[in-house]
Amino acid sequence: MGEGQHWKHGCYIEGPPGLHGWARLIELTGDVLGVADKGGFVPGADGDSILAAHRDGDQDVVLTDGSKVDVMDAYVELGDKAEAWLNANVAGDGERFGWHDGEFYLWSNADWQAIGPAVIP
């Protein structure tokens, strides 16, 4: 295993958190998982605005470039970026982070394959 060798395979976000799971993932990616030494995933000003808008139930959010975007679209995209960051910077060779049945796991590629090719992140 590579960078992820100290990570145990298993569930990191237990479900069903619903759409709040993305916020938990972003929080986990930034600090709880101890990846701060690698810089962590930093959502930045736009990410902070997106998370706040989602928490407040807003429909739209204005980003730093002045563009107005749908909060849910931006929220899911931000969660996708956090997941991709984990897979690029934390998961070791032959393992992936991903969602299955509303929960977020680190599993080996073989474990993901055993569940079925349709769920391989």
PAKOL-396140 format. One line per 10 residues: number of its first residue (from 1); for each residue x, y, z of C-alpha. Coordinates in Angstrom, 2 decimals, decimal comma. Example, Ala and Ser with C-alpha at 12.3 -4.5 7.8 and 13.67 -1.06 7.14 Angstrom:
# PAKOL-396140
1 = 12,30 -4,50 7,80  13,67 -1,06 7,14 $
//
This chain:
# PAKOL-396140
1 = 0,00 0,00 0,00  1,05 3,57 -0,60  -0,02 6,70 1,25  -3,12 5,00 2,63  -1,19 2,29 4,47  -2,16 3,66 7,88  -5,83 3,88 6,97  -8,02 0,96 7,94  -10,51 -0,26 5,40  -14,05 0,31 6,54 $
11 = -16,77 2,90 6,98  -15,83 6,52 7,64  -19,29 8,10 7,34  -22,17 6,00 8,57  -25,53 6,52 6,94  -27,96 7,63 6,30  -26,66 11,20 6,47  -28,52 12,09 3,29  -27,21 15,17 1,58  -25,47 16,21 4,80 $
21 = -22,99 13,43 4,09  -21,18 15,70 1,64  -20,59 18,31 4,36  -19,32 15,59 6,68  -17,03 14,31 3,91  -15,58 17,79 3,33  -15,06 18,22 7,08  -13,42 14,81 7,35  -11,19 15,42 4,38  -9,97 18,70 5,75 $
31 = -9,09 17,79 9,30  -10,67 14,84 11,11  -8,76 12,24 9,09  -5,46 13,88 10,00  -4,48 14,84 6,49  -3,58 18,38 7,46  0,09 17,48 7,03  -0,67 17,04 3,31  -2,50 20,35 3,18  -5,90 18,73 3,50 $
41 = -8,74 19,47 1,13  -9,47 23,16 1,47  -12,84 24,19 0,07  -11,76 27,85 -0,10  -14,01 30,89 -0,02  -16,42 29,49 -2,62  -16,62 26,18 -0,77  -17,32 27,92 2,51  -20,07 29,96 0,82  -21,56 26,83 -0,74 $
51 = -21,59 24,99 2,60  -23,14 27,97 4,38  -25,79 28,40 1,68  -26,67 24,70 1,88  -26,86 24,85 5,67  -29,14 27,91 5,43  -31,41 26,29 2,84  -30,63 28,81 0,10  -31,39 27,96 -3,53  -28,51 29,90 -5,12 $
61 = -25,10 31,14 -4,07  -22,86 33,84 -5,55  -19,27 32,73 -6,02  -16,16 34,90 -5,78  -16,12 35,37 -9,56  -19,60 36,91 -9,33  -21,39 33,95 -10,90  -24,64 32,73 -9,38  -24,97 28,92 -9,17  -27,47 26,41 -7,87 $
71 = -26,50 25,46 -4,31  -27,26 21,74 -4,69  -25,25 21,42 -7,90  -22,30 23,26 -6,35  -22,61 21,26 -3,11  -22,47 17,90 -4,87  -19,56 19,07 -7,04  -17,67 20,19 -3,93  -18,25 16,77 -2,36  -17,01 15,09 -5,53 $
81 = -13,83 17,20 -5,34  -13,27 16,19 -1,70  -13,69 12,51 -2,60  -11,30 12,87 -5,54  -8,77 14,59 -3,27  -8,91 11,68 -0,82  -8,41 9,16 -3,60  -5,49 11,11 -5,07  -3,74 12,01 -1,80  -4,70 9,48 0,85 $
91 = -5,85 6,16 -0,64  -3,01 3,73 -1,22  -2,35 1,64 -4,29  -5,21 -0,75 -4,92  -7,74 1,02 -2,69  -10,40 3,70 -3,13  -12,71 5,85 -1,08  -16,33 5,91 -2,21  -20,02 5,85 -1,33  -22,08 2,67 -1,05 $
101 = -25,64 2,47 0,30  -25,41 5,98 1,77  -22,16 5,33 3,64  -18,60 6,35 2,81  -15,89 3,69 2,80  -12,25 3,02 2,15  -12,05 -0,42 0,56  -9,64 -2,30 -1,62  -10,36 -2,32 -5,33  -11,07 -6,06 -4,96 $
111 = -13,73 -5,32 -2,34  -15,34 -2,71 -4,60  -15,28 -5,20 -7,47  -16,92 -7,87 -5,28  -19,87 -5,53 -4,69  -20,27 -5,10 -8,42  -18,75 -3,13 -11,25  -21,59 -0,61 -11,18  -20,47 0,74 -7,79  -16,73 1,02 -8,33 $
121 = -15,94 4,67 -7,56 $
//
